[in-house]
Amino acid sequence: MSIVNAKQILLKAAEERYAVGAFNVTNIVQMEAVVEAAVAKNAPLIIQTSVTPSQFLGRHVLVAVYRGLADSAPIPIALHLDHCRDVDYCKQCADAGYTSIMVDGSREVFDQNTRWTKEVCDHCHRVGDISVEGELGTVSGVEDQIRVAEDEAALCDPEQAVEFVERTGVDVLAPAIGTAHGIYKTKNPKVDIARLQKINALLNGNGPRVPLVIHGGTGLPPDTVRELISSGGAKFNVSTDLKHTLIDTTFAYIQGHRDEYNPGKVDAAVKDAIRERIAYWIDVLGSAGKAG
């Protein structure tokens, strides 16, 4: 039960109206902290890696660590590749043991996005029990060194979302609804919740079929997060918050312990801080106690 694909745990979340945290990690210390926090909260979990850390650390290394952590955890955990624009690398990560893949053709024209997504879906569904996430419309901001300006971001067309799902066979959909990667420039970002509700009604009106994803979670007010969940968001991505926590905690610890040269203590401080942030997000997303 511990090693699952993303769709398995997201269908339950969509049915019961909570969201599963999908947390981007850049190293093994973060992976351990994320799992420990989720286990303490008895919450289902999606560990995410962007393409750059996946290539830097090695996809086989990350899969081995994931399996080691998940095998001994009493909660369902998926390993997800986030925002990959390389169809071949999507397939390589699926073959290596990732249980969920996001192929991101959102910046391409609709037909090209559809072709990429279908190709990855066909491969993942053929080689194993691997779910695939696609994106329609573009989310502004920066993720894994990919920058999308606000004026380039296009919101997801609800009717086109239905066509996209039917033509690709995609398991999970990330519709662009006005959220952004990185830090929001306003305390009240404009998020098109009505658009999300319409997409959810068209795809899941007769019961959860294609769980929906909210990208750009960092910086959204808790009330907005809860409204997005009640409107159909079942997977909630958090990346920037954890990067800031890692770097700020590392800097603060070193600054306060300049005569100390013990990397293990830095790692311990980072792990404590990451666990605290994950616990916060799990509470906001309403997934505590939902692992059973």
C-alpha positions as CSV (number, residue, x, y, z in Angstrom):
1,M,0.0,0.0,0.0
2,S,2.9,2.4,0.7
3,I,4.1,2.6,-2.9
4,V,1.3,3.9,-5.1
5,N,0.7,6.1,-8.1
6,A,-0.7,9.6,-7.6
7,K,-4.2,8.9,-9.0
8,Q,-4.9,6.2,-6.5
9,I,-4.7,8.6,-3.6
10,L,-6.1,11.6,-5.5
11,L,-9.4,9.9,-6.3
12,K,-10.1,9.4,-2.6
13,A,-9.1,13.0,-1.9
14,A,-11.5,14.3,-4.7
15,E,-14.3,12.2,-3.3
16,E,-13.8,13.4,0.3
17,R,-12.9,17.0,-0.6
18,Y,-9.4,17.3,0.9
19,A,-6.1,17.7,-1.0
20,V,-3.0,15.6,-1.0
21,G,0.2,17.7,-0.6
22,A,2.7,17.3,-3.4
23,F,5.9,18.6,-2.0
24,N,8.9,19.3,-4.2
25,V,12.3,18.2,-2.8
26,T,15.8,18.9,-3.9
27,N,17.8,16.5,-1.6
28,I,17.5,13.4,0.5
29,V,17.2,15.3,3.8
30,Q,14.1,17.0,2.5
31,M,12.7,13.7,1.3
32,E,13.1,12.2,4.8
33,A,11.6,15.2,6.5
34,V,8.6,15.2,4.2
35,V,7.9,11.5,4.8
36,E,8.4,11.8,8.6
37,A,5.9,14.7,8.7
38,A,3.3,12.9,6.7
39,V,3.7,9.7,8.8
40,A,3.2,11.8,12.0
41,K,0.0,13.2,10.5
42,N,-1.1,9.9,9.0
43,A,-1.5,11.7,5.7
44,P,-1.2,10.4,2.1
45,L,1.8,12.0,0.4
46,I,3.2,12.8,-3.0
47,I,7.0,13.5,-3.2
48,Q,7.8,15.6,-6.2
49,T,11.1,16.2,-7.9
50,S,11.6,18.7,-10.7
51,V,13.7,17.7,-13.7
52,T,16.9,19.5,-12.6
53,P,17.3,17.8,-9.1
54,S,16.2,14.5,-10.7
55,Q,19.0,14.7,-13.2
56,F,21.5,16.1,-10.6
57,L,20.9,13.4,-8.0
58,G,20.0,10.7,-10.5
59,R,16.6,9.3,-11.1
60,H,17.7,5.8,-10.0
61,V,19.1,7.2,-6.8
62,L,15.9,9.1,-6.0
63,V,13.7,6.0,-6.8
64,A,15.9,3.9,-4.5
65,V,15.6,6.4,-1.7
66,Y,11.8,6.7,-2.3
67,R,11.4,2.9,-2.1
68,G,13.4,2.7,1.0
69,L,11.4,5.3,2.7
70,A,8.0,4.2,1.4
71,D,8.5,0.5,2.1
72,S,8.7,1.2,5.8
73,A,6.0,3.9,6.0
74,P,2.4,3.2,7.0
75,I,1.0,5.7,4.6
76,P,0.6,5.7,0.8
77,I,3.3,7.6,-1.0
78,A,3.8,8.4,-4.7
79,L,7.0,9.7,-6.4
80,H,6.1,12.3,-9.0
81,L,8.2,13.9,-11.7
82,D,7.1,17.6,-12.0
83,H,7.0,19.8,-15.1
84,C,9.0,17.7,-17.5
85,R,9.0,19.1,-21.1
86,D,11.2,16.2,-22.4
87,V,9.0,13.2,-23.5
88,D,12.0,10.9,-23.5
89,Y,13.0,11.8,-20.0
90,C,9.4,11.3,-18.8
91,K,9.7,7.7,-20.1
92,Q,13.1,7.2,-18.5
93,C,11.8,8.2,-15.1
94,A,8.8,6.0,-15.5
95,D,11.1,3.1,-16.4
96,A,13.3,3.9,-13.4
97,G,10.4,3.6,-11.0
98,Y,8.7,6.9,-10.6
99,T,5.0,6.2,-10.0
100,S,3.7,9.4,-11.4
101,I,4.9,11.6,-14.3
102,M,3.9,15.1,-15.3
103,V,4.5,15.8,-19.0
104,D,4.3,19.6,-19.4
105,G,3.3,20.6,-23.0
106,S,1.3,23.6,-21.8
107,R,3.4,26.1,-23.6
108,E,2.9,24.3,-26.9
109,V,-0.1,24.6,-29.2
110,F,-3.0,22.4,-28.2
111,D,-2.4,19.6,-30.7
112,Q,1.3,19.3,-29.8
113,N,0.5,19.3,-26.1
114,T,-2.1,16.5,-26.8
115,R,0.5,14.5,-28.8
116,W,3.1,14.7,-26.1
117,T,0.7,13.9,-23.3
118,K,-0.8,10.9,-25.1
119,E,2.7,9.5,-25.9
120,V,3.7,9.6,-22.3
121,C,0.3,8.2,-21.2
122,D,0.6,5.3,-23.6
123,H,4.1,4.5,-22.4
124,C,3.3,4.8,-18.7
125,H,0.1,2.8,-18.9
126,R,1.9,0.1,-20.9
127,V,5.0,-0.4,-18.7
128,G,3.4,-0.2,-15.3
129,D,0.9,1.2,-12.8
130,I,2.1,4.8,-13.4
131,S,-0.3,7.8,-13.5
132,V,0.3,10.8,-15.8
133,E,-0.5,14.5,-15.1
134,G,-1.0,16.9,-18.0
135,E,-1.3,20.7,-17.9
136,L,-3.6,22.8,-20.0
137,G,-3.1,26.6,-20.1
138,T,0.1,27.9,-18.6
139,V,0.9,28.8,-15.0
140,S,3.0,32.0,-14.7
141,G,6.1,32.4,-12.6
142,V,9.3,30.3,-12.4
143,E,9.5,26.6,-11.7
144,D,12.7,24.6,-12.3
145,Q,14.3,27.5,-14.2
146,I,11.4,27.6,-16.6
147,R,10.0,31.2,-16.6
148,V,6.5,32.0,-17.8
149,A,5.6,35.7,-17.9
150,E,2.1,36.7,-16.7
151,D,1.2,38.0,-20.1
152,E,2.1,34.6,-21.6
153,A,0.0,32.7,-19.2
154,A,-3.3,31.5,-20.7
155,L,-6.1,30.1,-18.5
156,C,-7.5,26.7,-19.2
157,D,-10.6,26.5,-21.4
158,P,-13.1,24.2,-19.7
159,E,-14.5,22.6,-22.9
160,Q,-11.0,22.1,-24.2
161,A,-10.1,20.4,-21.0
162,V,-12.7,17.7,-21.7
163,E,-11.3,17.2,-25.2
164,F,-7.7,17.0,-23.9
165,V,-8.6,14.3,-21.4
166,E,-10.5,12.3,-24.0
167,R,-7.8,12.5,-26.6
168,T,-4.8,11.7,-24.2
169,G,-6.2,9.4,-21.6
170,V,-4.4,11.5,-19.0
171,D,-5.0,10.5,-15.4
172,V,-4.7,13.8,-13.6
173,L,-5.1,17.4,-15.0
174,A,-3.5,20.7,-13.9
175,P,-5.7,23.4,-15.4
176,A,-4.3,27.0,-15.4
177,I,-6.7,29.1,-13.3
178,G,-4.5,32.1,-12.4
179,T,-2.2,30.6,-9.7
180,A,1.5,31.3,-10.1
181,H,4.8,29.6,-9.3
182,G,7.0,31.4,-6.9
183,I,6.0,34.2,-4.5
184,Y,2.8,36.2,-5.2
185,K,3.2,40.0,-5.6
186,T,-0.1,40.6,-3.9
187,K,-1.7,39.3,-0.7
188,N,-4.9,38.6,-2.7
189,P,-3.9,36.9,-5.9
190,K,-6.7,36.7,-8.6
191,V,-7.6,33.0,-8.9
192,D,-10.4,32.0,-11.2
193,I,-12.2,29.7,-8.9
194,A,-15.4,29.7,-11.0
195,R,-13.3,28.3,-13.9
196,L,-12.0,25.5,-11.7
197,Q,-15.5,24.7,-10.6
198,K,-16.7,24.5,-14.2
199,I,-13.8,22.2,-15.2
200,N,-14.5,20.0,-12.3
201,A,-18.2,19.8,-13.1
202,L,-17.5,18.8,-16.7
203,L,-14.8,16.2,-15.8
204,N,-16.0,14.9,-12.5
205,G,-19.7,15.8,-12.2
206,N,-20.7,12.2,-12.1
207,G,-18.0,11.3,-9.6
208,P,-14.2,11.6,-9.4
209,R,-12.6,10.5,-12.7
210,V,-9.8,12.9,-13.4
211,P,-8.4,14.6,-10.2
212,L,-7.4,18.2,-10.6
213,V,-4.2,19.8,-9.6
214,I,-3.4,23.3,-8.1
215,H,0.0,24.5,-9.0
216,G,1.6,27.5,-7.3
217,G,0.6,26.8,-3.8
218,T,3.2,28.9,-2.0
219,G,1.8,32.2,-0.8
220,L,-1.9,31.5,-1.2
221,P,-4.0,32.4,1.8
222,P,-5.4,29.4,3.7
223,D,-9.0,30.5,3.0
224,T,-8.2,30.5,-0.8
225,V,-6.6,27.1,-0.5
226,R,-9.7,25.7,1.2
227,E,-11.9,27.2,-1.4
228,L,-9.8,25.7,-4.2
229,I,-10.1,22.3,-2.5
230,S,-13.9,22.6,-2.2
231,S,-14.0,23.5,-5.8
232,G,-12.2,20.4,-7.0
233,G,-8.5,20.7,-6.3
234,A,-7.3,17.3,-5.1
235,K,-3.5,17.7,-5.6
236,F,-1.8,20.8,-4.2
237,N,1.8,21.6,-5.2
238,V,4.2,23.3,-2.8
239,S,7.7,24.0,-4.0
240,T,9.0,27.6,-3.3
241,D,8.0,27.5,0.4
242,L,10.3,24.4,0.9
243,K,13.2,26.0,-1.0
244,H,13.0,29.1,1.1
245,T,12.8,27.0,4.3
246,L,15.9,25.0,3.3
247,I,18.0,28.0,2.4
248,D,16.9,30.3,5.2
249,T,17.3,27.6,7.8
250,T,20.8,26.7,6.5
251,F,21.8,30.4,6.5
252,A,20.5,31.1,9.9
253,Y,22.1,28.0,11.5
254,I,25.5,28.7,9.9
255,Q,25.4,32.4,10.8
256,G,24.6,31.5,14.4
257,H,27.3,28.7,14.6
258,R,30.3,30.1,12.8
259,D,32.8,28.1,14.9
260,E,31.0,24.8,14.3
261,Y,31.8,22.6,11.3
262,N,29.2,19.8,11.7
263,P,27.1,19.2,8.5
264,G,24.9,16.8,10.4
265,K,23.7,19.6,12.7
266,V,22.8,21.8,9.7
267,D,20.9,18.8,8.2
268,A,19.0,18.3,11.5
269,A,18.0,21.9,11.7
270,V,16.8,21.8,8.1
271,K,14.9,18.6,8.7
272,D,13.1,20.1,11.7
273,A,12.1,23.2,9.8
274,I,10.9,21.2,6.8
275,R,8.8,18.9,9.0
276,E,7.2,21.9,10.6
277,R,6.2,23.4,7.2
278,I,4.9,20.1,5.9
279,A,2.8,19.7,9.1
280,Y,1.3,23.2,8.4
281,W,0.4,22.3,4.8
282,I,-1.1,19.0,5.7
283,D,-3.4,20.7,8.2
284,V,-4.4,23.4,5.7
285,L,-5.1,20.8,3.0
286,G,-7.2,18.7,5.4
287,S,-5.3,15.5,4.7
288,A,-4.3,14.6,8.2
289,G,-5.7,11.2,9.2
290,K,-6.6,10.4,5.6
291,A,-3.9,7.8,4.9
292,G,-6.1,4.8,5.9
